Amino acid sequence: MLAESLALTAALFIIGVVGVLVHRNAIIIFMCVELMLTAVNLTFVAFSRYYGAAGQVFVVFVMTVSAAEAAVGLAIIIGIFRHRQTVDLKDINLLRG
Amino acid sequence: MDPHYSLFYVFHFYLFGVIALASALTFVTRKSPVAAALWLVNTMFSLAALFVMLDAQFIGVMQVLVYAGAIMVVFLFVVMLLNLGDPSELAEARGKWWKLAAGLVGLGLLSEIMVILRVKLPQQLVVPRGFNEQQLQKLNVVGTIAEPLFKDYLLAFELTSVLLLVAIAGAVVLGRGRAAGAR
Protein backbone atom coordinates (compact mmCIF):
# COMPACT_ATOMS: atom_id res chain seq x y z
CA MET A 1 0.00 0.00 0.00
CA LEU A 2 3.07 2.26 0.07
CA ALA A 3 2.92 3.21 -3.60
CA GLU A 4 -0.80 3.98 -3.45
CA SER A 5 -0.35 6.15 -0.34
CA LEU A 6 2.47 8.10 -1.94
CA ALA A 7 0.49 8.66 -5.13
CA LEU A 8 -2.49 9.89 -3.09
CA THR A 9 -0.17 12.17 -1.11
CA ALA A 10 1.22 13.67 -4.31
CA ALA A 11 -2.25 14.26 -5.73
CA LEU A 12 -3.58 15.88 -2.55
CA PHE A 13 -0.49 18.05 -2.20
CA ILE A 14 -0.78 19.28 -5.76
CA ILE A 15 -4.48 20.02 -5.28
CA GLY A 16 -3.43 22.17 -2.33
CA VAL A 17 -0.74 23.96 -4.36
CA VAL A 18 -3.11 24.70 -7.23
CA GLY A 19 -5.72 25.92 -4.74
CA VAL A 20 -3.24 28.35 -3.22
CA LEU A 21 -2.37 29.66 -6.68
CA VAL A 22 -5.94 29.96 -7.96
CA HIS A 23 -7.92 31.33 -5.05
CA ARG A 24 -8.15 34.92 -3.94
CA ASN A 25 -9.89 34.38 -0.64
CA ALA A 26 -7.24 34.37 2.11
CA ILE A 27 -9.18 31.92 4.28
CA ILE A 28 -9.54 29.35 1.50
CA ILE A 29 -5.83 29.73 0.78
CA PHE A 30 -5.13 28.90 4.41
CA MET A 31 -7.30 25.82 4.15
CA CYS A 32 -5.31 24.74 1.09
CA VAL A 33 -2.12 25.00 3.15
CA GLU A 34 -3.71 22.76 5.77
CA LEU A 35 -4.54 20.26 3.03
CA MET A 36 -0.89 20.24 1.94
CA LEU A 37 0.27 19.62 5.51
CA THR A 38 -2.15 16.74 5.95
CA ALA A 39 -1.07 15.21 2.67
CA VAL A 40 2.51 15.17 3.91
CA ASN A 41 1.31 13.48 7.11
CA LEU A 42 0.05 10.61 4.99
CA THR A 43 3.57 10.11 3.66
CA PHE A 44 4.98 9.96 7.17
CA VAL A 45 2.40 7.41 8.25
CA ALA A 46 2.87 5.26 5.16
CA PHE A 47 6.65 5.17 5.67
CA SER A 48 6.32 4.56 9.40
CA ARG A 49 5.11 1.07 8.54
CA TYR A 50 8.49 0.26 7.07
CA TYR A 51 10.86 2.49 9.02
CA GLY A 52 9.46 2.37 12.56
CA ALA A 53 7.21 4.56 14.66
CA ALA A 54 9.38 7.70 14.43
CA GLY A 55 7.32 8.76 11.42
CA GLN A 56 4.21 8.90 13.54
CA VAL A 57 6.03 11.08 16.07
CA PHE A 58 6.80 13.50 13.26
CA VAL A 59 3.12 13.58 12.36
CA VAL A 60 2.36 14.75 15.90
CA PHE A 61 4.88 17.57 15.48
CA VAL A 62 3.46 18.54 12.09
CA MET A 63 -0.02 18.69 13.59
CA THR A 64 1.18 20.94 16.41
CA VAL A 65 2.92 23.28 14.01
CA SER A 66 -0.11 23.48 11.75
CA ALA A 67 -2.37 24.22 14.71
CA ALA A 68 -0.05 27.05 15.80
CA GLU A 69 0.14 28.29 12.22
CA ALA A 70 -3.65 28.30 11.89
CA ALA A 71 -4.08 30.28 15.12
CA VAL A 72 -1.54 32.96 14.21
CA GLY A 73 -2.53 33.08 10.55
CA LEU A 74 -6.19 33.53 11.28
CA ALA A 75 -5.37 36.25 13.82
CA ILE A 76 -3.41 38.02 11.07
CA ILE A 77 -6.35 37.65 8.69
CA ILE A 78 -8.66 39.19 11.30
CA GLY A 79 -6.17 42.04 11.74
CA ILE A 80 -6.06 42.66 7.98
CA PHE A 81 -9.84 42.55 7.82
CA ARG A 82 -10.02 45.25 10.48
CA HIS A 83 -7.86 47.54 8.37
CA ARG A 84 -9.26 46.87 4.94
CA GLN A 85 -12.69 45.27 5.38
CA THR A 86 -11.72 42.50 2.96
CA VAL A 87 -9.82 39.23 2.77
CA ASP A 88 -9.38 39.47 -0.98
CA LEU A 89 -5.67 39.09 -1.68
CA LYS A 90 -5.98 41.37 -4.71
CA ASP A 91 -6.67 44.29 -2.38
CA ILE A 92 -3.97 43.40 0.13
CA ASN A 93 -0.84 44.75 -1.53
CA LEU A 94 0.74 47.06 1.00
CA LEU A 95 4.18 45.53 0.49
CA ARG A 96 4.16 45.90 -3.27
CA GLY A 97 7.07 48.10 -4.35
CA MET B 1 8.62 -6.81 2.08
CA ASP B 2 4.99 -6.24 1.24
CA PRO B 3 2.68 -8.45 3.23
CA HIS B 4 -0.32 -9.85 1.48
CA TYR B 5 -3.44 -7.72 1.77
CA SER B 6 -6.94 -9.09 1.70
CA LEU B 7 -9.36 -7.92 -0.94
CA PHE B 8 -11.48 -6.32 1.79
CA TYR B 9 -8.52 -4.22 2.92
CA VAL B 10 -7.52 -3.17 -0.58
CA PHE B 11 -11.10 -2.28 -1.52
CA HIS B 12 -11.53 -0.04 1.51
CA PHE B 13 -8.12 1.53 1.04
CA TYR B 14 -9.01 2.55 -2.49
CA LEU B 15 -12.51 3.60 -1.41
CA PHE B 16 -11.24 6.03 1.21
CA GLY B 17 -8.49 7.20 -1.13
CA VAL B 18 -11.02 8.02 -3.83
CA ILE B 19 -13.29 9.76 -1.31
CA ALA B 20 -10.34 11.84 -0.07
CA LEU B 21 -9.33 12.80 -3.59
CA ALA B 22 -12.86 13.61 -4.74
CA SER B 23 -13.67 15.76 -1.74
CA ALA B 24 -10.31 17.54 -2.04
CA LEU B 25 -11.16 18.37 -5.65
CA THR B 26 -14.61 19.58 -4.63
CA PHE B 27 -12.96 21.58 -1.86
CA VAL B 28 -10.70 23.61 -4.15
CA THR B 29 -13.48 24.31 -6.63
CA ARG B 30 -15.92 25.74 -4.04
CA LYS B 31 -16.37 29.49 -3.88
CA SER B 32 -18.09 29.70 -0.52
CA PRO B 33 -15.62 29.33 2.37
CA VAL B 34 -18.13 27.39 4.46
CA ALA B 35 -18.73 24.78 1.77
CA ALA B 36 -14.97 24.54 1.21
CA ALA B 37 -14.37 24.02 4.94
CA LEU B 38 -16.95 21.23 5.13
CA TRP B 39 -15.49 19.44 2.12
CA LEU B 40 -12.06 19.75 3.69
CA VAL B 41 -13.46 18.15 6.85
CA ASN B 42 -14.64 15.28 4.66
CA THR B 43 -11.12 14.91 3.23
CA MET B 44 -9.65 14.91 6.73
CA PHE B 45 -12.05 12.21 7.85
CA SER B 46 -11.21 9.86 5.00
CA LEU B 47 -7.51 10.51 5.58
CA ALA B 48 -8.08 9.56 9.23
CA ALA B 49 -9.61 6.30 8.01
CA LEU B 50 -6.51 5.72 5.86
CA PHE B 51 -4.26 6.40 8.87
CA VAL B 52 -6.13 3.76 10.86
CA MET B 53 -5.77 1.30 7.99
CA LEU B 54 -2.02 2.01 7.89
CA ASP B 55 -1.65 0.89 11.54
CA ALA B 56 -1.52 4.44 12.93
CA GLN B 57 -4.66 4.38 15.04
CA PHE B 58 -3.54 7.12 17.40
CA ILE B 59 -2.70 9.42 14.51
CA GLY B 60 -6.12 8.72 13.03
CA VAL B 61 -7.80 9.80 16.27
CA MET B 62 -5.59 12.90 16.45
CA GLN B 63 -6.49 13.70 12.87
CA VAL B 64 -10.20 13.69 13.69
CA LEU B 65 -9.79 15.61 16.95
CA VAL B 66 -7.20 18.18 15.91
CA TYR B 67 -7.77 18.72 12.20
CA ALA B 68 -11.40 17.91 11.54
CA GLY B 69 -12.38 19.12 14.99
CA ALA B 70 -10.30 21.96 16.34
CA ILE B 71 -8.60 23.56 13.34
CA MET B 72 -11.60 23.51 11.04
CA VAL B 73 -13.83 24.89 13.79
CA VAL B 74 -11.40 27.79 14.19
CA PHE B 75 -11.62 28.41 10.45
CA LEU B 76 -15.41 28.37 10.55
CA PHE B 77 -15.37 30.71 13.54
CA VAL B 78 -13.29 33.22 11.59
CA VAL B 79 -15.66 32.93 8.62
CA MET B 80 -18.51 33.62 11.02
CA LEU B 81 -16.76 36.52 12.79
CA LEU B 82 -15.85 38.28 9.57
CA ASN B 83 -19.22 37.48 8.00
CA LEU B 84 -17.66 35.97 4.89
CA GLY B 85 -20.16 33.20 4.29
CA ASP B 86 -21.53 34.90 1.19
CA PRO B 87 -19.66 33.49 -1.80
CA SER B 88 -20.62 36.26 -4.21
CA GLU B 89 -18.11 38.75 -2.79
CA LEU B 90 -15.09 36.82 -3.99
CA ALA B 91 -16.94 34.79 -6.57
CA GLU B 92 -14.50 35.07 -9.43
CA ALA B 93 -11.15 33.56 -8.66
CA ARG B 94 -8.16 34.80 -10.60
CA GLY B 95 -8.19 35.30 -14.37
CA LYS B 96 -8.26 32.57 -17.00
CA TRP B 97 -4.57 32.77 -17.86
CA TRP B 98 -3.64 32.70 -14.23
CA LYS B 99 -5.71 29.55 -13.75
CA LEU B 100 -4.08 27.94 -16.76
CA ALA B 101 -0.62 28.81 -15.44
CA ALA B 102 -1.55 27.40 -12.02
CA GLY B 103 -2.72 24.18 -13.64
CA LEU B 104 0.54 23.88 -15.57
CA VAL B 105 2.59 24.53 -12.44
CA GLY B 106 0.53 21.85 -10.69
CA LEU B 107 1.11 19.33 -13.47
CA GLY B 108 4.83 20.09 -13.49
CA LEU B 109 5.10 19.64 -9.75
CA LEU B 110 3.04 16.46 -9.88
CA SER B 111 5.32 14.91 -12.48
CA GLU B 112 8.36 15.96 -10.45
CA ILE B 113 6.99 14.32 -7.32
CA MET B 114 6.09 11.18 -9.25
CA VAL B 115 9.67 10.98 -10.50
CA ILE B 116 11.00 11.45 -6.97
CA LEU B 117 8.73 8.67 -5.72
CA ARG B 118 10.41 6.20 -8.05
CA VAL B 119 13.65 6.52 -6.12
CA LYS B 120 14.73 3.30 -4.49
CA LEU B 121 14.12 3.28 -0.75
CA PRO B 122 17.06 2.59 1.59
CA GLN B 123 16.61 -1.04 2.51
CA GLN B 124 19.10 -1.08 5.39
CA LEU B 125 16.85 1.25 7.41
CA VAL B 126 13.77 -0.92 7.08
CA VAL B 127 12.77 -2.41 10.41
CA PRO B 128 12.80 -6.22 10.49
CA ARG B 129 9.60 -8.02 9.71
CA GLY B 130 7.18 -8.28 12.61
CA PHE B 131 9.01 -5.56 14.57
CA ASN B 132 6.10 -3.15 14.42
CA GLU B 133 3.64 -5.80 15.55
CA GLN B 134 5.99 -6.75 18.37
CA GLN B 135 6.25 -3.11 19.49
CA LEU B 136 2.49 -2.83 19.29
CA GLN B 137 2.14 -5.89 21.52
CA LYS B 138 4.65 -4.58 24.02
CA LEU B 139 3.70 -0.90 24.21
CA ASN B 140 0.19 -0.85 22.71
CA VAL B 141 -1.16 1.85 20.42
CA VAL B 142 -0.32 5.01 22.33
CA GLY B 143 2.93 3.68 23.75
CA THR B 144 4.50 3.12 20.33
CA ILE B 145 4.29 6.87 19.75
CA ALA B 146 4.81 8.02 23.32
CA GLU B 147 8.07 6.15 23.85
CA PRO B 148 10.09 7.76 21.06
CA LEU B 149 8.31 11.07 21.70
CA PHE B 150 9.45 11.24 25.31
CA LYS B 151 12.84 9.59 24.85
CA ASP B 152 14.48 10.27 21.49
CA TYR B 153 12.55 13.43 20.65
CA LEU B 154 12.17 14.92 24.12
CA LEU B 155 13.98 18.16 23.23
CA ALA B 156 11.82 18.68 20.16
CA PHE B 157 8.76 17.96 22.26
CA GLU B 158 9.71 20.58 24.83
CA LEU B 159 10.51 23.11 22.11
CA THR B 160 7.05 22.47 20.68
CA SER B 161 5.56 23.75 23.90
CA VAL B 162 7.54 26.98 23.48
CA LEU B 163 6.21 27.21 19.92
CA LEU B 164 2.65 26.84 21.15
CA LEU B 165 3.20 29.46 23.83
CA VAL B 166 4.54 31.92 21.26
CA ALA B 167 1.63 31.13 18.95
CA ILE B 168 -0.91 31.76 21.73
CA ALA B 169 0.77 35.03 22.70
CA GLY B 170 0.96 36.07 19.05
CA ALA B 171 -2.67 35.26 18.37
CA VAL B 172 -3.79 37.19 21.44
CA VAL B 173 -1.66 40.23 20.60
CA LEU B 174 -2.78 40.25 16.96
CA GLY B 175 -6.38 39.64 17.89
CA ARG B 176 -6.58 42.38 20.50
CA GLY B 177 -6.54 44.99 17.80
CA ARG B 178 -5.34 48.51 17.50
CA ALA B 179 -7.17 50.19 20.36
CA ALA B 180 -5.56 47.99 22.96
CA GLY B 181 -2.23 47.65 21.18
CA ALA B 182 -1.60 51.38 20.74
CA ARG B 183 -1.34 52.09 24.41
Interface residues (C-beta under 8 A of the other chain):
Chain A: M1 L2 A3 E4 S5 L6 A7 L8 A10 A11 L12 F13 I14 I15 G16 V17 V18 G19 L21 V22 H23 R24 N25 I27 I28 F30 M31 C32 E34 L35 T38 N41 L42 V45 A46 S48 R49 Y50 Y51 G52 A53 A54 Q56 V57 V59 V60 F61 M63 T64 V65 S66 A67 A68 E69 A70 A71 V72 L74 A75 I76 I77 I78 G79 F81 R82 V87 D88
Chain B: M1 D2 Y5 V10 F13 Y14 G17 A20 L21 A24 L25 F27 V28 R30 P33 A36 A37 L40 T43 M44 L47 L50 F51 M53 L54 D55 A56 F58 I59 M62 Q63 V66 Y67 A70 I71 V74 F75 V78 V79 L81 L82 L84 E89 L90 A93 R94 W98 K99 A101 A102 G103 V105 G106 L109 L110 I113 M114 L117 L121 L125 V126 V127 F131 N132 Q135 T144 I145 E147 P148 L149 D152 Y153 A156 T160 L163 L164 V166 A167 I168 G170 A171 V172 L174 G175 G177 R178
